[in-house]
Amino acid sequence: MNNTIEIRGLTRRYGKLEAVNGLNLSVRAGCCYGFFGRNGAGKTTTIKCLLNLLRPTAGTVRVFGLDPQKNEVAVKSRLAYVPDAVAFYPWMTVRDTLEYFASFRTHWNRDIETDLLARFGLTAAQKASTLSRGQKTQLALITAICPEPELLVLDEPTSGLDPIVRREFIETVIGAYQSGDPENRTVFVSTHLISEFEGLIDQFTIIEQGCELLTMEADHARDRFKKIRARFAQTPPPLRLPCALRVTLNGREAEILANGNSEQLIAELESLRPEEVRCESLSLEEIFVASRILTPSVQ
């Protein structure tokens, strides 16, 4: 299967600071790829290297199999990018802005444009200078979706939207964008709102201080990492479960994190005769929060 994005040994330094350090990453065509990390982890720097907005200090970056430095127009004509901070020419109206962006594209879906303007409640005659932060984000999302690009690069794309609009955009708009050509349309999204993208993410990478911490298929991660809850009739003694990732006791209840060995841990817990044992998959957000303890055990 072809990879839309291929990063090998990416390093980017700012003076003595290494924002990205030897990052490897492969994004297959047609998937929705989550790129997770705390503030300052190197997510935006990586994205800017993908788009040739920054030059790597070392390593290689390929988008559609092309070097974005040497083939910038060929690469950028096939993708759309929504940055974390959006700005437009203040004297332009919403309509002027859309026409300006459309002028750079060989394809522009007017039906999608009309639909999204109505969904977001944007007025075509409104000046960009009067738009709120959320409205500017909405306008940027429209300019990214209407060309129906092969690759949609989103850096905190919904942080300025209210919860209702945010959920509709994620579930309806991005979902519809990908379903229009599921084999070829790829989404690469960097976000803190992991739970809201949960149903769309196919694969993800978590980075910490510019280095890859964990890369997995989302379904495989949910199958592998489990949260087991046990309730006892009385406060249990300290639980000796050396193969658990983490054991937390709170009164009569225990919470255990499992890495591919949930059945073994449940059997050990049931030997202690708990009143109840429940097991559920960790969400992607829970995996992100726990990633620093999950990583040493992942092969």
Protein Blocks (a to p, Z undefined) as FASTA:
>chain_A
ZZfbdcehiacdehjacfbghiacdddehiacdddddehilpmmmmmmmnopaccfbdcd
deehiafklmmmmmmmmgccddfbdcddfkbcfklmmmmmmmmpcbdcfklmmmmmmmno
pafklcfklpcfklmmmmmmmmmmmnopabdcdehkllmpcfklmmmmmmmmmmmmmmmo
mmlmccddddfklmlmmmmmmbdcddeehiafbdcdfklmmmmpccdddddfbdcddddd
fkbfbdcdehjbccdddehilmmmmmmmmmnopabdcdddddfklmmmmmmmmmmmpZZ
